[in-house]
Amino acid sequence: MNEGVLPKYLLFSSSDNSLFNYQTKINDFIGSADLYIFEEREKDRVIIEKLGLQAHQIFCVKEIVMIVFPLIGKYEFEELVKRLNIKLKNYNRPLSYLNARLTWEILKQCFEKTLKMELTFITKIIGNTEGLKSQAYFQKISTIIVKKYPDRPIRTDSSFRKKARNIFAQVKDENTQQYPILREWVISCFEEGGLLSKSFPSFEYRSIQTKMAKTLTDGFIQGVDSIIEAGTGTGKTIGYLIPSLWWAKKNGEKVIIATHTITLQEQIFFKDLPNLKGILPFSFITALLKGRSNYICRKSFLEQKGSYLQFSSRERLERVIILSWLEETETGDFAELTHININDIAKRYGCDNRLCQPGDCQYRQSCYYLEARKIAEEADLVVINHSLLLADIKTKNRVLPEYYNLIIDEAHNLYPTALRQLGFELSLEQMLRIMDILQGDDKTSLLSSLKRYYITWSRAYPDSQLNVLDQTLKDIPASALSIVEQSKELFKMVDSILEGRSSLLVDEESLDRYTLEYFSLAIENLLNRLDVLNSLLDKINSSIIADSEQFDSIKHEIIRYKSELAVIIEGLSAILDKESDSQITYLEKTNTVYIKSCPFDVAPILKEEIFSKNNCTALISATLSVADSFAYIAQDIGLESYNSLKLDSSFNYDEQMLFCIVNNLFDGQGEDTLITKTASFVKEISELMQGRTLVLFTSHRVLRLVHYQLQREWESYDLEVLSQGINGNRDTILKEFMQKERCVLMGTNTFWEGIDVPGDDLRCVVMVKLPFSSPETPIIKAKSGLLKKHGKDPFNELLLPEAVIRFKQGFGRLIRTKDDQGVVVLLDDRAVKKNYGRSFIKSLPISSYFKGDARMVLGEVSKWI
């Protein structure tokens, strides 16, 4: 066949051997009329139709490789070639040939691996690929295995034989190890000629890193808490890991490391800790622990009943990928499945689902969640996130192993995470979901399980007891229906109260008396109906013979379901408690409508549950201080006595960057002027910087309007704009931005921090406005009211400190390494015109800046670059 008709990534196996010199055994496997395509696209279909092939003759190589290699992680063509280590000798051929040949090499690796699989496992895959293009491939493999390896056992071991184990877990050393005793050893690791400089050729001595290590080491020894602001480039992660590991091993005390972002968690666990394992003079055990929903429940996945027809083709592919992944994963952590919808999968198959009973389960010997908990119990150092730390508080210490030493990295996020985690939220979707779990059409619903058990109970229980169970089972559907009806009424009312607003505080100032009473009555009615359902479940539970092991499973299901109900009942009851003024209640609408509440003040909770209990707690971040003081963060989280250390970044900001403030750009004019002038400036500076620009907004609305204006103006220009909420979520558009050369990235809240784009990919950051929170935000409004009652100024005590910290985070997006260079521009001249503006300028690690009108600033930027 002529090469010219081959579309990109398309491979034919034909009798024409001028394209490829196939290995005989693989050529036998591939039918002469079959067509293999890496990924079927719209433009390829015309060619495929011309060939006149049937659907069963077309194979999608990408689909096959996703099943065969579930842990590869990335399945873009170029990335796959790299990860499978595929290299071609002859590059002097047409691109169509090279792409086809590379596709063939990918397929060949799939073929070689699948030939080694157990026949029972291949059969499972065939059963789960019904309706997928890949099914015929595995049917061919099955036929070949039977023909060529007739003596191979059908089943060499349990299909799910792998026992979960942490990849960094290790057996404790039975021999007594000699650990460095003196504090001076820890400090010496960071000195010139010390352990780090001897072990890592690229290590740079930083006195600030040594200072940090000293403060933390003394904190452990003296039992003193610390707040440390460590700017970018201080080496803070290693700066706290070595003191933590030394203390853990020397004293036999576990140390917990809590981060906010997954990126930092993975950096610590998969990069920094393995590096330290190779150089420290003692062994140590580490664990990465996540919440239950992050681990797959084998029982929930493997025992799900139903025809393949109930799943979409995408869901069927996801299921077979998980099936294959279970054969290889050592952690059972959904985060390994980077190429499927993890959130949806976790909801269905995570270990926090109702059917998961880790302590009483046939899969408990290979339960990933139990194994992760066991390793965390044995570990010297455990890496977690802030949410898990706070979940441990909320569940009265039932989540984490016992610990007395805690390092909180990215600590500026602790307070907002505490508000969210220690609070309560409810939506109509949540209510419908919990009622669906009770009596949905699925055979796994709680009511279906109860009805199945009723047959057994009818043989075991006397008539009087059976009559109670019979009547209760009849009453449950009516009870559930009444809850659904009342839930719909409640949330319809909440939507009407919001009247198009995104959020609203529930208090006497925001709502009239009639609306408040109506809202309270609707919640009270829902609570009454939930209490009825709870009583019905209590009746069933009390009727089941207590010491009968055969009913343990259903009793566990009822208890788990009742615990979900209890969270809702407790949360709604707290909202109705008019005697309590310790809680903020508010309404919110994003994609759905929520009723939310959170503690007015999390400080007493954190003080009692963390700081008072621990030997040592250290809070570390690049942005914790306001006007060189840590009083704001300390007050928010309840930390009263602590050592403080403020470490400037090791970067030379005055040489590496230019900071500019644009004067009189908006000058008190309306939103239309703000949109027009912002779009105009962003357009000019982005063209000057050839893209590579991040624009930070404080308003989603302004971002959208600026985006559409730029899009119109750049229609015939080779710059592209990617905006949060328009072109995708944060992670998606950030990844795309880093892959493109002439691109502008625009975002709001979450883009002000955690964006790490080193090198030439990012050369300019534009901050449109100073990042003040809206005073009408429910939590801000409630806290402001409380401050006013105590005679304090909400602006200086709350709004300004919060804005300064966020401003520092936005400024910090540009310079991430000592080689980075670029420009930061602020379009809001309140930083130089208002008295409070000094707080913003003073917070930056610069000695000078440029200010002028838009034209002057653009001219200065042009000279600087």
N, C-alpha and C positions, 0 to 999 in steps of 0.2 A: 504494500500500500504506500502511496506517495506521502512523504513526510509533511508536505505542505498542507495536507488536510487535517493534521493533528492539532487540536486546540491545546492550549497550555495545560500541563499536568495530566494529559490524557495518554493512556498506554494501551496499545493493542497487542494481543498475542495472536500472530497470524503465521501462515506458512512462509511468509516473506522474512527470511533471516538477515536481510541486509541491514535491519535496524539494530538487532541485538543478537548476541551469541548466548542463547539461553542454556542454563544447565539442564541436562536431560531430565532429571527427576522432577524439576520444577516445571519444565515444559510439558511433561506428561500430566502434571496436576492442572495446569491452565488449559481449558478447552480452547480449541482453535478458533471458535467463533465468539469467545467471551471478550468483553470490553471492560477494562479497568480504568477508572477515572479517579483522580485524587479527591476532588470535591465537585459534584455536579452543580453547574451554574446555568443560568438562563441562556446565556449566549452559546453554550455548548449543545443545547438541546436540538438545535437545527441540524447539526452534524450527526448527532446520535440518531435522529429520526431518519436521516438519509441512509444510514447503515441498515435499517430495517431489523434491528435486534429486538428480542423480547425482553421484558423487564427482568426476568430471572438470569439473563445473560450480562446484565450491567452490575458491576461491583463498585461500591464507593470505598476507596482505600482508606480515607480518613476515618470513616465509621469503623472499619475493621481495626485500624491501629488504636483507636480510642478504647476498644474492648480488650485488645491483646496487651496493650501497654498502658494500663490505667493510671500509672504513677508518673508518666512522662511530664504531665503538667501543662505543656503548651503544644498545640497541634496545628499552628500555622505552618505552612509548607517549609519555609526556610528554617524555622526554629526546629522543626522535627528532624530535618536532615542533619542539623548540627547536633541535636541531642542523641540521635542514633549513631552518631560518629560516621556518617556516610561520606565517602570521598570518591571522586571519579578521576581516573588517570588522564583521559583524553577530553580536554576542554575545547578543542578546536572543532566543534560541531555546532550545528544550528541549535538555537535555544529550545526549540520544540523537542529535539532529540534529547538534550540534556535533562529537561523536565520529565520527559517520559522515562528516561533511564533512572533518574532519581526516584520516581514513583515506583518503578520496578524494584529498586533496592530496598525501599521501605516495605513493600509487599513481601519481598524475600525474607526479611527479618521477622515479619509476622508469621510467615509460613514455617520458618525454622522453630519459632517459639511454640506455635500451636501444635506442632507435631510431637512435642514433649509433654503436652497436657494430658491429664487423665481422661479416659473416655467418658467416665461418669460426668466430669465437669463439662466436656464438650457437649454432651447430651443436654445438660442444664442450659447451656448457652443457646443451643438450637431451640429449646422450648421457650426461651425468653426473647428470641429474636423474630418471633412470628410477625410477618408483615414488614420486616426490615430487609433492606438490600443485602445485609451481611449474612443472613441466614443460610443462603446457598453456599457461601464460602465455608462455613463451619460444617455443613452437611458433607461437602467434598472432603474436608479434613477428616471427618469421622470415618468416611468410606476408606480413605487411604490408610488410616491407623489400623482398621480391622484387616485390610488386605496385606499390608506390609509388615505389621507387627502382631501376628496372630497369637503369639505366646505372651504378649504383654498383659499383666493383670488388669482387669477392668477397673479395679479400684486399688490403688497402692496404699492409701491411708484414708483417714476421714477427709471428706471433701472440704471441710473447714477446719483443717488440722492446726493451723498456726495459732499459737497462744499469743495473745497481745503482750507486748513487752516494749518498754520505753527504750529508744535506741541509744540513750546515754545511761541507762541503768547499769549497775554493775554490782557484783557480789562484794559485800564488805570484806575488807582485808582482815583475815584472821590474825595475822601477825601484828604485833604492836608497832605502830608507826611513830616515829619521832617527829612531832610537829614543832615548827619554830615557836618558841615561847614568847620572846620579847616583842614588844610593840615596835622596836627599832627595825626589826626584820621587815615588817610591812612597809615602813617608810622607805627603807633601802631599795625596795623593789622598783621604786619610781625615780630614784636618783640616777645621775649620770654614772655609767658603769655598773648599774644594778641589774636585777634579773630581767627586766623588760628590755633594756638596751642590749643586753647580751643575747637575748632570745629572738628579737625582731630587728632585723637590719634597718627597717624603715622607721623605727621608734625615734621620736623626738622628745628630748627632755623638756618638760613644762613645769615650772615651779608651781603654777596654780593647781596642777593635777596632784602634786605632792602635798600641797596645803589641804586639798580636799580629802586625801587619804588620811592625813593626820587627824583632821576634825572627826571623820567617821570612826577611825580606830579609837580615839579618845572617848567618843560617844558610847561605843560598845563597852569599853573598860569601865567608864564612870557611870554608865546607866543614864546618859543624858540625851535628850532629843535634839535634833538638828534641823535647821532650814538652810539649804545651800542653793544659791543661785549660781549656776555654772553655764556660762555662755557657750555658744557653738565653738567647737574646736578645743575644748578644755580636756577632752578624753575622759569625760565623767563616768561613762559606763565601766571601763576598766578601773577607774578611780574608786568605784564603790564595790566592784566584784571581788577584788583581791582582799580588802579588809573583811568583807562579809564571809568569804570562804575560810579565811584564817580564823576568824572568831568561831564559826560553826564547827570547824575541826578541833580547834584547841579546847573548846568548852563543851562540845557535844550538844550545842543548841542550834536548832534549825533557824535559818534566815529566810524570810519571804521577800521576794523582789516583785513589786506590783507596778506594771506599766499601764498606760492608757491605750496605746496603739498596738495592733498586731505586728506592724513592721518592726517596732522596737523589741517586742517579745521574741520574734523570730531571729532578729539580729543577736540578741543576748544568748538564746538557747542554741542556735545552729551555727553561730560564728564565734562569738566571744568566749563562751564557756569551753567549747572544744579546743580553742587556741590555748586557753589557760590550763587545760588538762595536760597539754603536752609540755608545759614548762614548770608548773608548781611542784615543789618537792614533797607533795603528799597527794594521795588519791582522794576523790570526793564523788559523791552521788548527787546528781541533779535531776529535777523533774519539771516538766512543763504541764501544768494542770489547768484545765478549762472547765467550764460549767457542763452539766450533764447533757445539755442539748447539743454539744459539740461532738459527742461520741455516738457512733451508730449502735443501735440495739439490734443484735442479731435476730432475736425472737420476733420483733416487730417486722423486720424486713423479710426474713425467710419464711414466716408463717402467714404472710399476707395472702389471702385467698382472692380468687376472682379471675375472670377471663381476660386475656390480653386485649380484647376489644374495648374494655373499660378504660384503657390507657391510650393516650395519643402516641403517635410514633416517636415524638421526642421523649415522652415519659418511659416508653418501652426501651429506648436506647439508654436512658439514664439508669434504668433498673439493671440492665445487663452489664453496664459499666461498673455499677456497684457490686454486682455479683462477682465480676472478675477482680475488682479491687479488694474484696474480702479475702481473696486467695493470697494477696501480696502485702496488704497493709500490716504494719507492726503497731500502729497506734489507734486505728479506728477513728481518727480525727477527720471530720468532714473537710477541714481546710486543705487536705491533700487533693480533694476533687475540685480543682480550680476551673474545670471546664464545664461544670453543670450547675444548675440552680441550687446552691447549697441551702438557702433559706427554706425553700419549699421541701427539700429532702429532709432537712433537720426536723421540720415540724412533723413529718410523717414517721420518721424512723429514728429520731434522736432518743437518747436514754431518759429524757424527761417525759416521754409519752406515758399514757395511762397503763399500757400493757407491760411496760418494763418493770420487772421485779428482780433486781440484781441479786438479792440474797437468796431467792427461791426460784431458780431458773435453770433449765437444762443446759444453757450455754454459759453458766457462771464461771466455769473453769477457763473460758476464753473471752470473758467479758472485758472489753477495752476500758470501760469506765471504772470497774472495780480494780483492774490492774493499774490504771493511772493513779487511783487513790492509794493503793498499796505502795507504789513507788514513792509517792509524795510523802507517805508516812515514814519511809526509810531514808528519804533524801536529806542531805545536808543543806541544800539550797533549792527552793521551789520558785519557779517563775509563774506568775499569775497576772491577771489584769485587774483594774480597779473595780470592775463590776463584780468579779468573784469575791474580792475582799469585802465589799459591802453586802453581798449576798450572805456571806458568813455571819455578818452582824445581824442581818434580818432573820436568819434561821437559828439564832442563838448558838452559833459556833458549830453547826453541823456540816459545814462544807469543807473547811480547811483543817489540816492536821494542826495539833497544838503548836504554837510558836510564841516567842517573846521578843523577836527582833525583826524589824520590818524596814525595808527601803522602798519608798514610794517615788518612783521616777515619773516624769511628766506630771508633777504634783499640782500644777495649776489647774488640772482637770479633776482633782479629787472632789472639790466642793460641788461643781455642777453634776458630777456623776452621783454624788451622795444624794442630792436633791431628787434625782430621777430614780435611783435604785431604792431609796428609803421611802419613796412615795407610792402612789397608787394611780392606776389609770384603767379606764373601762370604755369599751366601744360596743356598738351594736354587733359588730362582726365577732367580737369575743364572746358575747352572750349567745349568739347563734351557733358558734363553734362548740361551746360547752354543752348546749342542748343537743347538738348533732351527735356529740360523743355519747350522750345519754341514750338517744333513741333514733339515730340516723338510719338510713336504709342499709348501711354497711352491716354485714353479719358480725363485725367485731364490736358493735355498739354495746354499751353496758346492759341495756335492756334485753338485747338478743342473748347475751351471755346469761343473764338471770333466767330467761325463759328456758334456755337449754338445761340449766341446773334444776329447774322446777321438776323435770321428769325424775331426776334422782331423788329430790326432796320428797316427791309423792310416795316413794317407796320407804323412805327413812323416817318421816315425821308423822305424828298423830294428826287426825283430822283438824283438831282445833288450831294447831300450829300452821297446818297447811292452808286453812281458810284465811288466816291472817296474811300469809304470803300471797295467796291468790288475789285477794282484794287489793293488796298493796301494789302488786304488779299491774292491776287494772287502773289504779289511781295515778300511776306515774305519768302516762301520756297526757292526761288532762292537766296535770300539774305543770308539765313541761310546756304545753301549749299556752297556758295562762302566763307563764314567765316570758315566752317569746312575744306575746301580744303586748304585755306591759313594757317590755324592753323597747319595742318599736315605738310605742307611744312616748316613752321617756326621751329617746334620742331624736324623735321628730320635734319634740318641744325644745330640746337643746339647740337643734339646728335653727329653729325659728328665733330663739333668744339671741343667737350670734348675729343674725341678720347680715350675713356676708362678711363679718369680721373674722379674722384668723384666730383671735383669742379674746377672752373676757374673764375678768376676776369676778367671782361670785361673792359679792358683799353688798351692804346696804347703799353704798355710794354708786355702784355700777348698775344695780337692779332695783326696780321699785318693789314695794312690800308685797303686792299681789303676785308678781313673778317669782319672788323668793319663796313665798308660801306654796305656790303651784309646783315649783321645782322640788321643794322638800317633800311635798305630798306624793309626787310621782316616784321619788326614790323610796319613800316609806312603803308605798304599794308594792314596788318590786321586791323590797326586803321581805315583806310578809309572804309573798309567793315563794321566794327562795327558802324561807323558813319551813314552809309546808313541804317542799321537796326534800329538804334536809331531814325532816321528821320521818318521811316515808322511807328514806334510805336507812335511817336509824332502826326503823321497825324491821326491815329485812335483815340488817346486820345482827340485831339482837335475837332474831328468830333462828339464825343459823347455829348449829351445834358448835359450841366454842372449841371443843377439843378434837374436832374432826379434821384431820389433815387433808382429806380429799376436797374440802371446801376452802382451803387456805388461799387458793388463787383468786377466787371470786371475792373473798373478804378483802384481799389486798386491793383488788380493783375498786371496790366500793370505798375503801378508805382513801385511796388516791383521788377518786372523784370528789369525795366529800372535802378533801383538803383544798381542791380547786374552788369549790363553792365557798369554803370558809374564807379564802382570801377576798373574794368579792363581797361577802357579807360583812366582813370586818372593815373593808375599805369604805363601803357605803354607810355603814353604821357610824364610822368616824366623821364622815361628812355631815351627818345629821346631828352630831353631838354639839349642841349649841353652848354647852358649858365650857367647851375647850376652845382656847384661842391660840393653840400651839400649831395650827394647821392652816395652810393656804388651799383653797378650793378654786379651781378655774375650769373654763371650758375652752376647747381648742379644736380647730378644724384644719386639717392638712388634706390628705386624700380621703380621710374619714373624720367623723366627729367623735371627740373624746370628752369624758369627764375625768379630770385629773385632780390630784391633791398631793401635797408634799409637806414635810415639816417646815414650820416657820423658821426654825433654827436647828441646823444639824450639828452645831458645835457641841452641845451637851452629850449627844449620842456618840460622836467620834471621840470625845474626850474620855467618856466612860468605857467604851468598847475597844479603843485602840491605845490611846496615849497613856491612860492610867494603868493598863494591864501590862504593857510591854516594858522590857528592860530598856530598849532603845528603838526609837522610830526616827528615820531621817526622811525629810521631804526634799526632793531635788528637781530642779527644772531650770530652763534658761530664762524663764520669765515669772518671777515671784515677787520682786520688790517694786514698790512705788515710792519715788523720791528717796531712794536708798534705805527704805524701811520695809520690814516684813510684817508690820503690825496688821495690815489689811488681811492678808492670807491667814495669819495666825488667829485672828479674831473669828474669821469665818469658819474655821475648822476646829476651834476649841483648844488650840495649843497655847499654854500659858507660860511655860518655862522651857527655854531652848537656847542652844548655841546657834549663832548665825554666821554665815560666811557668804560674801558676795565676790564671786570670781569673774573678772572681765574675760571676754573672749581672747584667745591668743592671736586672732586675726588683726591685721592692720587696716582698719576700716577707712581711715583717711586716705590711704594709698590705693585701696582696692575698689573704692566706690565713690560716687558723687551723690549727695542728697540735696534735693531741690524742693522748694515750696513755691507754688504758683500763687501770686497775689491777685486778688479781685476777679477771680474767674467767675464766681457766681454772684458775689456782691449782693446777697439778700434777695435775689430775684427768684421767680417761681420755678416749678418743676420743669417746665418746657425749656427754660434757659439752661437749667442743670443738665438735662438730657443732651441738648444740642452742643453745648460747650464741652461736656465730658467726651462725647463721641468725636468731636473735632480734634480735641487734644490727643485722645487715644489713637486716632487715625494717624496723626502726624508723627507722634513719637514712635509708634509701631513701625511705620514706614522707614523712619530714621534708623531704628534698631533692626530692621529686616525681620520683623516678627519677634520671636523670643521674649515676649512681654506677658506678664501676669498683671491683671487688673482686679483689684479688690474692692468690692462694693459692700455697703451696709444695708442695701435694699434690693430685694428680688425684683421688685417692679422696675426700678431704675435700671438694673442690669438688663432686663428683657428689652426695654425700650432702646437702650444704647446698642444692644446686640443687633436689633433689627435695622437700626439706622446704619451701623457699620456694614452690615450685610448688603444693604442697598448700594452703599458707596464703593464697596470692594467687589461688586459684581464682575467687573472686567479687570480686576487687579489680582495679582497672584498671592495675596495674603488671605489667610483663612482665620475666622474667629470661632472658637469653641467655648460655649457657655454652659454653666451648670444649670441643669433643669431643662435645657433646650436641646443640647446635643448629647446628653447622657448624664450619668451620675459622676461624682467626683473622681473615682478611680478610673472609670472608662475614659473620660476626656483628658485626664492627666497623662494617662498612658499614650493616648493619641498625640497629645501635645509634644511629648518627649520624642516621638517617632518622626514628627514633621519638622521641616526646617523653617518655614516662613509661616508662623502661626501665633495667634494671640489667644491667651487663656483667660476667661473671666469667671469669677466666682464670688460667693458671699461667705457667710459665717465660717464654714468648715475649711475654707481655703486660706483663712488668715493664719492657720497653724498646721503643722504636720505635713506641709508640702515640701518635699526635698528634691530639688532639681539642680544638682551641681553641674559646673562646667558651662559650656557655651549654649546649652539648651535654654537657659534663662539668663537674660542680660539686663532686664528692666522690670521693676515692680512699680505699679501706679496705685496709690491709695486714694480713692475718690473723696471720701469724707473721714473725719476722725470717728473711730468706731464706738460711738456712744450707743448704749441700748436705749430703745424707746421707753420713756417713762410710763407708757401705758401697758407694757408687757406685764402680765399678771403678777409674776413673782417680784419684779422690780417695784411695781405699784404697791404691793402689800408690804414689802420691806421698807419702802419710802414712808408709808403711813406710820409704821412702827417707829422709825427714826424720828419723825416729826413729833410723835407723842412724847418722846424722851428729850425733846428740845434740840435735836441734832439736824444738821443740814444734809438731806439725801444726796444732793449733788456732790458735795465734797467727800461724804462718807461712803458713798455707794457708786454713783454713776462715773465719777472721775477716776477713781482707782481701777475700776473694771475696764474702762476705756484705755487707760495707760497700758495696762498689761496686754490687752488685745493689740494695741498699736505696736508695742515691742515685738509681738509675735509676727505681725504683718511685715514689719521692717526686716525681721530675721529670715524671711523667705529667700532673700537674694544671695547673701554670702554664706556658702555651706562648707567651703574648703579654702585653704590658704591660697589657692590659685584662681579662685573665682573673682570676677570683676563685673561691674555694672553700675546701674543708676536706679535710685529710688526717688520717686516723685510724689509729693503730697499736693493734691489739688485744693485742699481746705486751708485757707490762710488764718483760720482761728488759732492755729498753733503759734502764730506770731502776733496776732492782734488782740487776743484775749489774755487776761492775767493768768488764767489756768493753763494757757498754752505752754508756759514754761515747764510744766510737769511732763509734757510729752517730749519736748526737745531735750530736757535734762535726762530723760530715761535712755537716750540713745548713746551708743559707744563712739561718738564722733566729736571732733573739736570744732568743726565749722560746717556751714551749709550755705547754699546759694538760694536767694529769693529774688523774684522778679515776675513780671507778667508772663503770659504763656509764650510770647515770641522770644523774650529774653531767656527763658528757661530752655526752650528748644535750641536756641543758639548756643547756650552753655553746654548742653548735652552733646551737641554736634561737635564742639571743640574737644570735649572730654574723650569721646570715643575715637 
